[in-house]
Amino acid sequence: MPQEHPQVTQLVSLFKVVELSDKQELAARIFTNEQLAILNNDRIKLAQEIMNLTYQGEKDDMYALRLAELQGQLLNLSYLIDCSYRANEELNNPITNQE
């Protein structure tokens, strides 16, 4: 029997859905204060890098690609932070969030 390549196994496991209850999913989305601090620090660094980008005429494509990459990373971090806050709020105040 042929052996499966390790990279293929890793790729397949990246796309495997793990079943969680609603409460488990909410709890898993909550970051610790330290983790939130790291994510926020990373967000600040990305925002600073975006502000420091300079347009360089003939390298316009590289500028646009880098800007899009940084903006995407910034949005992803913001999404994760927002999900953590919302999950924490929902777990701690389930009655007010059901309305």
KEFIDREN-458450 format. One record per residue (C-alpha): residue number from 1; x negated, y negated, z. Coordinates in Angstrom, 3 decimals. Example, Ala and Ser with C-alpha at 12.3 -4.5 7.8 and 13.67 -1.06 7.14 Angstrom:
KEFIDREN-458450
+-----+----------+----------+----------+
|   n |       px |       py |       pz |
+-----+----------+----------+----------+
|   1 |  -12.300 |    4.500 |    7.800 |
|   2 |  -13.670 |    1.060 |    7.140 |
+-----+----------+----------+----------+
//
This chain:
KEFIDREN-458450
+-----+----------+----------+----------+
|   n |       px |       py |       pz |
+-----+----------+----------+----------+
|   1 |    0.000 |    0.000 |    0.000 |
|   2 |   -1.482 |   -3.419 |   -0.936 |
|   3 |   -2.276 |   -5.747 |    1.936 |
|   4 |   -0.530 |   -9.083 |    2.111 |
|   5 |   -2.815 |  -12.095 |    1.945 |
|   6 |   -3.010 |  -13.932 |    5.341 |
|   7 |   -2.082 |  -17.268 |    3.751 |
|   8 |    1.090 |  -15.762 |    2.283 |
|   9 |    2.057 |  -14.417 |    5.721 |
|  10 |    1.484 |  -17.846 |    7.283 |
|  11 |    3.562 |  -19.534 |    4.585 |
|  12 |    6.454 |  -17.128 |    5.055 |
|  13 |    6.377 |  -17.644 |    8.837 |
|  14 |    6.527 |  -21.418 |    8.315 |
|  15 |    9.933 |  -20.991 |    6.700 |
|  16 |   11.391 |  -18.443 |    9.108 |
|  17 |   14.404 |  -19.807 |   10.960 |
|  18 |   14.336 |  -19.223 |   14.713 |
|  19 |   17.807 |  -18.888 |   16.186 |
|  20 |   18.376 |  -21.106 |   19.254 |
|  21 |   21.456 |  -22.002 |   21.216 |
|  22 |   22.531 |  -25.653 |   21.101 |
|  23 |   21.157 |  -26.217 |   24.597 |
|  24 |   17.852 |  -24.492 |   23.754 |
|  25 |   17.484 |  -26.629 |   20.644 |
|  26 |   18.108 |  -29.840 |   22.562 |
|  27 |   15.622 |  -28.847 |   25.266 |
|  28 |   13.008 |  -27.926 |   22.660 |
|  29 |   13.294 |  -31.348 |   21.011 |
|  30 |   12.368 |  -33.222 |   24.192 |
|  31 |    8.749 |  -34.361 |   24.436 |
|  32 |    6.969 |  -35.075 |   27.712 |
|  33 |    6.107 |  -38.692 |   28.542 |
|  34 |    2.489 |  -37.981 |   27.610 |
|  35 |    3.477 |  -36.490 |   24.261 |
|  36 |    5.732 |  -39.473 |   23.556 |
|  37 |    2.833 |  -41.797 |   24.402 |
|  38 |    0.582 |  -39.982 |   21.915 |
|  39 |    3.241 |  -40.076 |   19.194 |
|  40 |    3.852 |  -43.771 |   19.812 |
|  41 |    0.106 |  -44.523 |   19.792 |
|  42 |   -0.170 |  -42.688 |   16.478 |
|  43 |    2.760 |  -44.735 |   15.177 |
|  44 |    1.015 |  -47.955 |   16.174 |
|  45 |   -2.196 |  -46.854 |   14.440 |
|  46 |   -0.258 |  -46.089 |   11.260 |
|  47 |    1.495 |  -49.476 |   11.364 |
|  48 |   -1.864 |  -51.197 |   11.799 |
|  49 |   -3.320 |  -49.233 |    8.897 |
|  50 |   -0.354 |  -50.243 |    6.722 |
|  51 |   -0.856 |  -53.902 |    7.632 |
|  52 |   -4.568 |  -53.621 |    6.823 |
|  53 |   -4.070 |  -52.101 |    3.381 |
|  54 |   -5.326 |  -54.372 |    0.647 |
|  55 |   -4.260 |  -54.459 |   -2.969 |
|  56 |   -7.283 |  -53.934 |   -5.196 |
|  57 |   -6.090 |  -54.723 |   -8.714 |
|  58 |   -7.294 |  -51.873 |  -10.884 |
|  59 |   -6.840 |  -49.415 |   -8.000 |
|  60 |   -3.145 |  -50.265 |   -7.739 |
|  61 |   -2.066 |  -46.592 |   -8.007 |
|  62 |   -4.229 |  -45.627 |   -5.032 |
|  63 |   -2.772 |  -48.498 |   -2.998 |
|  64 |    0.798 |  -47.441 |   -3.755 |
|  65 |    0.056 |  -43.776 |   -3.021 |
|  66 |   -1.659 |  -44.568 |    0.288 |
|  67 |    1.126 |  -46.953 |    1.303 |
|  68 |    3.768 |  -44.301 |    0.567 |
|  69 |    1.779 |  -41.677 |    2.497 |
|  70 |    1.412 |  -43.902 |    5.560 |
|  71 |    5.053 |  -44.984 |    5.475 |
|  72 |    6.135 |  -41.343 |    5.287 |
|  73 |    3.995 |  -40.437 |    8.281 |
|  74 |    5.354 |  -43.421 |   10.208 |
|  75 |    8.939 |  -42.405 |    9.434 |
|  76 |    8.266 |  -38.803 |   10.489 |
|  77 |    6.841 |  -39.890 |   13.842 |
|  78 |    9.753 |  -42.267 |   14.396 |
|  79 |   12.189 |  -39.458 |   13.579 |
|  80 |   10.550 |  -37.096 |   16.100 |
|  81 |   10.537 |  -39.753 |   18.824 |
|  82 |   14.175 |  -40.647 |   18.148 |
|  83 |   15.202 |  -36.964 |   18.208 |
|  84 |   13.496 |  -36.542 |   21.563 |
|  85 |   15.271 |  -39.540 |   23.088 |
|  86 |   18.655 |  -38.465 |   21.706 |
|  87 |   18.215 |  -34.861 |   22.895 |
|  88 |   17.191 |  -36.067 |   26.348 |
|  89 |   20.208 |  -38.354 |   26.506 |
|  90 |   22.566 |  -35.598 |   25.376 |
|  91 |   21.218 |  -33.062 |   27.861 |
|  92 |   21.363 |  -35.529 |   30.755 |
|  93 |   24.724 |  -37.108 |   29.867 |
|  94 |   26.727 |  -34.413 |   28.054 |
|  95 |   30.148 |  -35.854 |   28.875 |
|  96 |   29.521 |  -39.364 |   27.520 |
|  97 |   28.015 |  -37.985 |   24.308 |
|  98 |   30.951 |  -35.740 |   23.385 |
|  99 |   33.257 |  -38.655 |   22.591 |
+-----+----------+----------+----------+
//
